[in-house]
């Protein structure tokens, strides 16, 4: 295998799912402790059952969560620990700033219909889930020196949850919840425009809650158009199929729209076919605004290095890696003062001079 240039500098990650970034050891521990059956009883066995080496469809990939989420969901201790360990994981990858996303409803076992993962009714509400995750992340931030913010996910197949999601974004803004997302199975026809989602995003816009949407991963360019025009998305999760509509792509380029690119994920979910040029190559050629992200490293058996190596093999330079991380920092959901601080930290680490007033790097 040819060695590609690794990027050993500070990074910014904007698209990673908390429930797709759990340590296998932690899943095993809570499965055993709570008497919840898992597909294997060793770390290697669990990695083999949950992990992917070959492409599946997006719905096929989503089924992987059924194998292990019952061990974590509904447990206060597990949820807080998973959030804390996530920050430790990112510190090891030299991440300076990360935005981690999750669905509060998929971790709860009370005041949520239908109950996820065939759980018994309990007393852990989506509201308390957010509180626990915020606590775990803040303790991780303190102990590991990574700046962390969180994004709450609406789920495409559950529009009834979405209005509560935006209310939780508002309630926990002071605990570093910075945005809302729409995740799940993009192949559900018309799901971007389900009234629950549209209402929630309208409220998010009116309440100054930042907005990102999974769109154009496996769905058509039209889904990206709906995300931007109907849901007021400020960033697009994945967005590869935007390129099928040149006029839309040019409009988004001009608008400096940020694409949260997850290269290794796009291979394993069949969002990208290896015999074609990856959308990220076009983004790079056009000087587009994008970031590199892991998405679900537990399932993809990956770290950020996997994604950087993958695009490194496509000819991306160290300079491009610097540029995309600076762009990611600019497109983060931090406030202006924190954004300026993060950009300064990155520039210093990259050995770049402070920016002159004028065009971005």
Residue pairs with C-beta under 8 A, 6 or more apart in sequence:
2 313
4 309
4 312
4 313
5 312
5 317
5 318
6 305
6 308
6 309
6 312
7 308
7 312
7 318
7 321
8 94
9 94
9 321
9 322
9 325
9 346
9 349
9 350
10 94
10 95
10 96
10 325
10 345
10 346
10 349
10 350
11 93
11 94
11 95
11 96
11 292
11 304
11 325
12 95
12 96
12 97
12 98
12 291
12 325
12 328
12 329
12 332
12 342
12 346
13 90
13 93
13 95
13 97
13 98
13 99
13 291
13 292
13 293
13 294
13 304
13 328
14 98
14 99
14 212
14 235
14 258
14 260
14 291
14 293
14 328
14 331
14 332
15 99
15 101
15 212
15 237
15 238
15 260
15 261
15 262
15 291
15 293
15 294
15 295
16 98
16 99
16 100
16 101
16 293
16 294
16 295
16 296
16 297
17 100
17 101
17 102
17 153
17 183
17 295
17 296
18 82
18 83
18 86
18 100
18 101
18 102
18 133
18 150
19 65
19 69
19 72
19 82
19 102
19 103
19 106
19 107
20 65
20 295
20 296
20 297
20 298
20 299
21 86
21 89
21 100
21 294
21 296
21 297
21 298
22 68
22 72
22 82
22 85
22 86
22 298
23 85
23 89
23 298
24 43
24 46
24 47
24 50
24 298
25 43
26 72
26 78
26 81
26 82
26 85
27 38
27 46
27 68
27 71
27 72
28 38
28 41
28 42
28 43
28 46
28 71
30 36
30 71
30 72
30 75
30 77
30 78
31 37
31 38
31 68
31 71
32 41
34 71
34 75
36 70
36 71
38 46
38 49
38 67
38 68
38 71
39 45
39 46
39 49
39 50
39 67
39 68
40 46
40 48
40 49
46 68
47 301
49 67
50 64
50 67
50 68
50 298
50 299
51 298
51 299
51 300
51 301
52 61
52 64
52 268
52 299
52 300
52 301
53 301
54 268
55 267
55 268
55 269
55 270
56 268
56 269
56 270
57 218
57 269
57 270
58 185
58 186
58 187
58 217
58 218
58 269
58 270
58 271
59 185
59 187
61 268
61 269
61 296
61 299
62 184
62 185
64 299
66 117
69 106
69 116
69 117
70 117
70 118
70 119
71 78
72 78
72 79
72 82
72 107
73 79
73 106
73 107
73 108
73 109
73 116
73 117
73 119
74 107
74 108
74 109
74 119
74 122
74 124
75 124
76 124
76 128
76 132
79 107
79 129
79 132
79 133
79 136
80 132
80 133
80 135
80 136
81 136
82 136
83 100
83 132
83 133
83 134
83 135
83 136
83 137
83 140
84 136
84 137
84 139
84 140
84 143
85 140
86 100
86 136
86 137
86 140
87 98
87 136
87 137
87 140
87 141
87 143
87 144
87 146
87 148
88 140
88 143
88 144
89 297
90 98
90 144
90 146
90 148
91 144
91 145
91 146
93 303
93 304
93 305
95 146
95 304
96 146
96 147
96 342
96 345
96 346
96 349
97 146
97 147
97 148
97 149
97 329
97 332
97 334
97 342
98 146
98 147
98 148
98 149
99 148
99 149
99 150
99 151
99 178
99 179
99 332
99 333
100 137
100 148
100 149
100 150
100 151
101 150
101 151
101 152
101 153
101 181
101 183
102 133
102 150
102 151
102 152
102 153
103 152
103 153
103 154
103 155
103 161
103 165
103 183
104 126
104 127
104 129
104 130
104 133
104 152
104 165
104 168
105 112
105 116
105 126
105 129
105 155
105 158
105 161
105 164
105 165
106 116
106 117
106 155
107 124
107 126
107 129
107 133
108 116
108 124
108 125
108 126
108 128
108 129
109 115
109 116
109 119
109 120
109 121
109 122
109 123
109 124
110 121
110 122
110 123
110 124
110 125
111 125
111 126
111 127
112 125
112 126
112 161
113 160
115 121
126 161
126 164
126 165
126 168
127 168
127 171
130 152
130 168
130 171
130 172
130 175
130 177
131 172
131 175
133 150
134 150
134 172
134 175
134 176
134 177
137 148
137 150
137 176
138 148
138 175
138 176
140 146
140 148
141 147
141 148
147 338
147 342
148 176
149 176
149 177
149 178
149 179
149 332
149 333
149 334
150 176
150 177
150 178
151 177
151 178
151 179
151 180
151 181
151 210
151 212
151 333
152 165
152 168
152 169
152 177
152 179
152 180
152 181
153 165
153 180
153 181
153 182
153 183
153 184
154 161
154 162
154 165
154 180
154 181
154 182
154 183
154 196
154 197
154 200
155 161
155 182
155 183
155 184
156 182
156 183
156 184
156 185
156 186
156 188
156 191
156 192
156 194
156 197
157 184
157 185
157 188
157 191
158 184
159 191
159 194
159 195
159 196
159 197
160 196
161 196
162 182
162 196
162 197
162 199
162 200
163 196
163 199
163 200
163 203
165 180
165 200
166 180
166 200
166 201
166 203
166 204
166 207
166 209
168 177
169 177
169 179
169 180
169 204
169 207
169 209
170 207
170 209
173 209
178 210
178 333
178 334
179 209
179 210
179 211
179 212
179 333
180 200
180 201
180 204
180 209
180 210
180 211
180 212
181 211
181 212
181 213
181 214
181 237
182 192
182 197
182 201
182 213
182 214
182 215
182 227
182 231
183 214
183 237
184 191
184 214
185 191
186 214
186 215
186 217
186 218
186 219
186 223
187 218
187 219
191 197
192 213
192 215
192 223
192 226
192 227
192 230
192 231
193 226
193 230
197 231
198 230
198 231
201 211
201 230
201 231
201 232
202 232
203 209
204 210
204 211
204 232
205 211
205 232
210 234
210 333
211 231
211 232
211 233
211 234
211 235
212 233
212 234
212 235
212 236
212 237
212 260
213 227
213 231
213 233
213 235
213 236
213 237
214 237
214 238
215 223
215 224
215 226
215 227
215 233
215 236
215 237
215 238
215 239
216 223
216 224
216 227
216 236
216 238
216 239
216 240
216 241
216 242
217 237
217 238
217 239
217 240
217 241
217 266
217 269
217 271
218 241
218 269
218 270
218 271
219 241
220 241
220 244
221 241
221 242
221 243
221 244
221 245
221 248
221 249
222 245
223 241
224 236
224 239
224 241
224 242
224 245
224 248
224 252
225 245
225 248
227 233
227 236
228 236
228 252
228 257
234 258
234 331
235 257
235 258
235 259
235 260
235 331
236 242
236 252
236 257
236 258
236 259
236 260
237 260
238 259
238 260
238 261
238 262
238 266
238 271
239 257
239 259
239 260
239 261
239 279
240 261
240 266
240 271
240 272
240 278
240 279
240 280
241 279
242 248
242 249
242 252
242 259
242 279
243 249
243 279
243 282
253 286
253 288
256 289
257 289
258 289
258 290
258 291
258 327
258 328
258 331
259 279
259 283
259 288
259 289
259 290
259 291
260 290
260 291
260 293
261 279
261 280
261 283
261 290
261 291
261 292
261 293
262 292
262 293
262 294
262 295
262 307
263 272
263 278
263 280
263 292
263 307
263 310
263 311
264 294
264 295
264 300
264 302
264 306
264 307
264 310
265 271
265 293
265 294
265 295
265 296
265 300
266 272
266 278
267 274
267 310
268 299
268 300
272 278
272 279
278 311
278 314
280 290
280 292
280 311
280 314
281 314
282 288
283 290
284 290
284 311
284 316
284 320
289 327
289 330
289 331
290 324
290 327
290 328
291 324
291 325
291 327
291 328
291 331
292 304
292 307
292 308
292 311
292 321
292 324
293 304
293 307
294 300
294 302
294 303
294 304
294 306
294 307
297 303
297 306
300 306
308 321
322 346
322 350
322 352
322 361
323 361
325 346
326 343
326 346
326 347
326 360
326 361
327 360
329 339
329 342
329 343
329 346
330 339
330 343
330 360
332 339
332 342
334 342
343 355
344 354
347 353
347 354
347 355
352 361
355 361
